[in-house]
Amino acid sequence: MLVTLELTESITIPMDNIWINKRLDKAVSEEHAAKIRKSLFIGDSNVQSNLFNINKEGKIIINQLNEKARKMK
């Protein structure tokens, strides 16, 4: 399925910085939300987005995500 750029401009990707920002106020206090937004804006290492998966053997796999919710290598 092809989606044009015009349609995707208003769509956020789950776990990208825009998606996180939209949900912060419901998830944490106003004070914590402000601190998280500041860290995301200045790009310090105080805040990270991580994806946790558990494989069939029960091993936990943790991948750090970038601001566009892509796995970092």
Backbone as a printed PyTorch tensor [residue, N CA C, xyz], in Angstrom:
tensor([[[  0.8340,  -1.1720,   0.0000],
         [  0.0000,   0.0000,   0.0000],
         [  0.8840,   1.2430,   0.0000]],

        [[  0.6500,   2.1390,  -0.9260],
         [  1.4210,   3.3680,  -0.9990],
         [  0.6900,   4.4960,  -0.2860]],

        [[  1.4290,   5.2480,   0.5070],
         [  0.8700,   6.3980,   1.1970],
         [  1.6450,   7.6170,   0.7390]],

        [[  0.9680,   8.6380,   0.2920],
         [  1.6670,   9.8290,  -0.1850],
         [  2.2080,  10.6270,   0.9840]],

        [[  3.1880,  11.4580,   0.7080],
         [  3.8100,  12.2810,   1.7390],
         [  2.7970,  13.1890,   2.4140]],

        [[  1.8390,  13.7240,   1.6570],
         [  0.8480,  14.6190,   2.2290],
         [  0.0420,  13.9180,   3.3220]],

        [[ -0.2940,  12.6650,   3.1180],
         [ -1.0510,  11.9220,   4.1090],
         [ -0.2210,  11.5980,   5.3380]],

        [[  1.0470,  11.3320,   5.1510],
         [  1.8850,  10.9040,   6.2750],
         [  2.3380,  12.0570,   7.1510]],

        [[  2.2030,  13.3030,   6.6850],
         [  2.6530,  14.4300,   7.4970],
         [  1.9060,  14.5330,   8.8200]],

        [[  0.6460,  14.1060,   8.8600],
         [ -0.1230,  14.1960,  10.0930],
         [ -0.1120,  12.8840,  10.8760]],

        [[  0.5030,  11.8680,  10.3230],
         [  0.5490,  10.5510,  10.9660],
         [  1.8550,  10.4380,  11.7480]],

        [[  1.7550,  10.0000,  12.9890],
         [  2.9720,   9.7690,  13.7600],
         [  3.2780,   8.2810,  13.7880]],

        [[  4.5200,   7.9760,  13.9630],
         [  4.9820,   6.5970,  14.0430],
         [  5.0230,   6.2180,  15.5210]],

        [[  4.4250,   5.0840,  15.8960],
         [  4.4870,   4.6830,  17.3100],
         [  5.9200,   4.6910,  17.8260]],

        [[  6.1090,   5.3260,  18.9620],
         [  7.3580,   5.4140,  19.6990],
         [  8.3540,   6.4240,  19.1370]],

        [[  7.9810,   7.2190,  18.1080],
         [  8.8850,   8.2960,  17.7080],
         [  8.7090,   9.4610,  18.6850]],

        [[  9.5380,  10.4750,  18.5870],
         [  9.4890,  11.5700,  19.5640],
         [  8.1570,  12.3110,  19.5510]],

        [[  7.5280,  12.4470,  18.4000],
         [  6.2300,  13.1220,  18.3250],
         [  5.1740,  12.2940,  19.0490]],

        [[  5.1710,  11.0090,  18.8330],
         [  4.2240,  10.0920,  19.4790],
         [  4.4090,  10.1290,  20.9960]],

        [[  5.6600,  10.1100,  21.4350],
         [  5.9610,  10.1670,  22.8720],
         [  5.4690,  11.4890,  23.4520]],

        [[  5.7780,  12.5860,  22.7850],
         [  5.3950,  13.9100,  23.2740],
         [  3.8810,  14.0250,  23.4640]],

        [[  3.1170,  13.4800,  22.5390],
         [  1.6530,  13.5620,  22.6220],
         [  1.0920,  12.8070,  23.8260]],

        [[  1.8120,  11.8380,  24.3400],
         [  1.3080,  10.9890,  25.4100],
         [  1.9140,  11.2640,  26.7850]],

        [[  2.9070,  12.1230,  26.8450],
         [  3.6130,  12.3670,  28.1090],
         [  2.7040,  12.8600,  29.2200]],

        [[  1.8430,  13.8230,  28.9300],
         [  1.0170,  14.4200,  29.9820],
         [  0.0880,  13.4170,  30.6490]],

        [[ -0.3480,  12.4030,  29.9080],
         [ -1.2110,  11.3730,  30.4910],
         [ -0.3960,  10.3260,  31.2580]],

        [[  0.8780,  10.1930,  30.9150],
         [  1.6910,   9.1190,  31.4830],
         [  2.4480,   9.5110,  32.7450]],

        [[  2.8680,  10.7780,  32.8270],
         [  3.6850,  11.2130,  33.9630],
         [  3.2060,  12.5820,  34.4410]],

        [[  3.7690,  13.0330,  35.5440],
         [  3.3950,  14.3490,  36.0800],
         [  3.8430,  15.4510,  35.1170]],

        [[  3.2640,  16.6180,  35.3010],
         [  3.6160,  17.7720,  34.4630],
         [  5.1050,  18.1060,  34.5910]],

        [[  5.6210,  17.9950,  35.8100],
         [  7.0450,  18.2790,  36.0560],
         [  7.9450,  17.2960,  35.3040]],

        [[  7.6250,  16.0010,  35.3970],
         [  8.4280,  15.0040,  34.6940],
         [  8.3000,  15.1460,  33.1760]],

        [[  7.1040,  15.4450,  32.7090],
         [  6.8980,  15.6370,  31.2700],
         [  7.7700,  16.7790,  30.7540]],

        [[  7.8460,  17.8680,  31.5000],
         [  8.6680,  19.0090,  31.0950],
         [ 10.1490,  18.6250,  31.0310]],

        [[ 10.6090,  17.8550,  32.0100],
         [ 12.0120,  17.4230,  32.0270],
         [ 12.3170,  16.4860,  30.8630]],

        [[ 11.3900,  15.5870,  30.5640],
         [ 11.5840,  14.6550,  29.4440],
         [ 11.6060,  15.4210,  28.1260]],

        [[ 10.6800,  16.3460,  27.9500],
         [ 10.6550,  17.1540,  26.7170],
         [ 11.9560,  17.9430,  26.5520]],

        [[ 12.4480,  18.5070,  27.6410],
         [ 13.7060,  19.2650,  27.5770],
         [ 14.8480,  18.3490,  27.1440]],

        [[ 14.9330,  17.1600,  27.7320],
         [ 15.9930,  16.2170,  27.3670],
         [ 15.8780,  15.7780,  25.9140]],

        [[ 14.6470,  15.5420,  25.4480],
         [ 14.4580,  15.1640,  24.0470],
         [ 14.8750,  16.3010,  23.1240]],

        [[ 14.5500,  17.5420,  23.5040],
         [ 14.8520,  18.7000,  22.6700],
         [ 16.3540,  18.9380,  22.5550]],

        [[ 17.0750,  18.8670,  23.6830],
         [ 18.5100,  19.1470,  23.6380],
         [ 19.3310,  17.9180,  23.2660]],

        [[ 18.6870,  16.7460,  23.2520],
         [ 19.3760,  15.5330,  22.8160],
         [ 20.4160,  15.0050,  23.7860]],

        [[ 20.2180,  15.2350,  25.0760],
         [ 21.1730,  14.6760,  26.0350],
         [ 20.8990,  13.1850,  26.2340]],

        [[ 21.6870,  12.5430,  27.0360],
         [ 21.5520,  11.0920,  27.2080],
         [ 20.7100,  10.7180,  28.4260]],

        [[ 19.9840,  11.6830,  29.0060],
         [ 19.1550,  11.3880,  30.1670],
         [ 17.8910,  10.6140,  29.8120]],

        [[ 17.4380,  10.7210,  28.5610],
         [ 16.2110,  10.0650,  28.1180],
         [ 16.5190,   9.2170,  26.8920]],

        [[ 16.0450,   7.9890,  26.8970],
         [ 16.2070,   7.1020,  25.7530],
         [ 14.8880,   6.4160,  25.4510]],

        [[ 14.7090,   6.0510,  24.2010],
         [ 13.5810,   5.2110,  23.8020],
         [ 14.1410,   3.8250,  23.5290]],

        [[ 13.5540,   2.8270,  24.1700],
         [ 14.0250,   1.4600,  24.0040],
         [ 12.8660,   0.5510,  23.6450]],

        [[ 13.1530,  -0.4300,  22.7930],
         [ 12.1880,  -1.4430,  22.4170],
         [ 12.6440,  -2.7560,  23.0430]],

        [[ 11.7690,  -3.3710,  23.8270],
         [ 12.0840,  -4.6320,  24.4890],
         [ 11.3280,  -5.7600,  23.8060]],

        [[ 12.0540,  -6.8070,  23.4240],
         [ 11.4590,  -8.0030,  22.8460],
         [ 11.9420,  -9.2100,  23.6340]],

        [[ 11.1180, -10.2340,  23.6700],
         [ 11.5020, -11.5010,  24.2990],
         [ 11.4200, -12.5670,  23.2160]],

        [[ 12.5640, -13.2440,  22.9750],
         [ 12.5530, -14.2670,  21.9350],
         [ 11.9940, -15.5910,  22.4700]],

        [[ 11.9350, -16.5920,  21.6140],
         [ 11.3270, -17.8820,  21.9820],
         [ 12.0470, -18.5770,  23.1320]],

        [[ 13.3370, -18.2880,  23.2940],
         [ 14.1160, -18.8950,  24.3710],
         [ 13.9730, -18.1190,  25.6840]],

        [[ 13.2430, -17.0140,  25.6610],
         [ 13.0440, -16.2090,  26.8580],
         [ 14.0930, -15.1300,  27.0730]],

        [[ 14.9990, -14.9820,  26.1150],
         [ 16.0360, -13.9630,  26.2220],
         [ 15.4350, -12.6000,  25.9060]],

        [[ 15.7630, -11.6000,  26.7260],
         [ 15.2860, -10.2340,  26.5110],
         [ 16.2520,  -9.5120,  25.5740]],

        [[ 15.6940,  -8.9480,  24.5230],
         [ 16.4830,  -8.2000,  23.5480],
         [ 16.0630,  -6.7400,  23.6530]],

        [[ 17.0400,  -5.8700,  23.9090],
         [ 16.7680,  -4.4420,  24.0680],
         [ 17.4290,  -3.6960,  22.9160]],

        [[ 16.6290,  -2.9140,  22.2030],
         [ 17.1400,  -2.0800,  21.1200],
         [ 16.8440,  -0.6250,  21.4370]],

        [[ 17.8670,   0.2150,  21.3490],
         [ 17.6560,   1.6500,  21.5120],
         [ 17.1000,   2.1960,  20.1990]],

        [[ 16.1220,   3.1060,  20.3130],
         [ 15.4850,   3.6920,  19.1400],
         [ 15.9240,   5.1450,  18.9730]],

        [[ 16.0150,   5.5960,  17.7170],
         [ 16.3230,   7.0010,  17.4780],
         [ 15.0420,   7.8250,  17.5180]],

        [[ 15.1270,   9.1190,  17.2060],
         [ 13.9670,  10.0020,  17.2990],
         [ 12.8530,   9.6640,  16.3220]],

        [[ 13.1610,   8.8550,  15.3040],
         [ 12.1470,   8.4250,  14.3430],
         [ 11.6890,   6.9920,  14.6040]],

        [[ 12.0090,   6.4770,  15.7880],
         [ 11.6210,   5.1360,  16.2250],
         [ 12.2630,   4.0330,  15.3970]],

        [[ 13.4330,   4.2730,  14.8920],
         [ 14.2060,   3.2580,  14.1610],
         [ 15.2740,   2.6970,  15.0970]],

        [[ 15.5280,   1.4040,  14.9710],
         [ 16.5660,   0.7870,  15.7980],
         [ 17.9210,   1.3820,  15.4740]],

        [[ 18.6730,   1.7110,  16.5340],
         [ 20.0310,   2.2090,  16.3580],
         [ 20.9720,   1.0180,  16.3300]],

        [[ 22.0270,   1.1380,  15.6030],
         [ 22.9870,   0.0340,  15.5290],
         [ 24.2000,   0.3350,  16.3440]]])
